[in-house]
């Protein structure tokens, strides 16, 4: 849903701890499912937010279809969820 050209950081179970939990940076993370219509509508706005918040906050996204354990750890029950 997001590309390498976007300012949105795609997070995985293996990168989440290092990038988010162990970081002193402020993060806003979207937990999404690629098939979710609301998530698809949010994606362009989330990308704009990531660009506008550069230097203030890091904006990430977790594909919950691929990262089910991470979604469960954070109690994700619906999409999109922003934490």
Steps between C-alpha positions, in 0.01 A plus 500: 500500500797729562808528282865564574452849354249586776604648833293230674727240661373144445552317829532126558517288811878491467542876443233631741704468821812665357321770301219589742539355850874558538491842333481839666300624201126568524309253282146479365424154366212381284404134526326409174383221273561544126151373412327752732315774313541752784874429506525550125322837531727603788825410321541822293425716806735292717773553240436877502511503881833317498646765270357791698616358834859438387732619775215506755380140508567182311201342329488124467269230372461133588336259254303285742442226242878447491570588866222319688706453817583870520134591450399259776766639735348847465140385523402596146139395441397724208653683208640752474622552856737785578715491814 
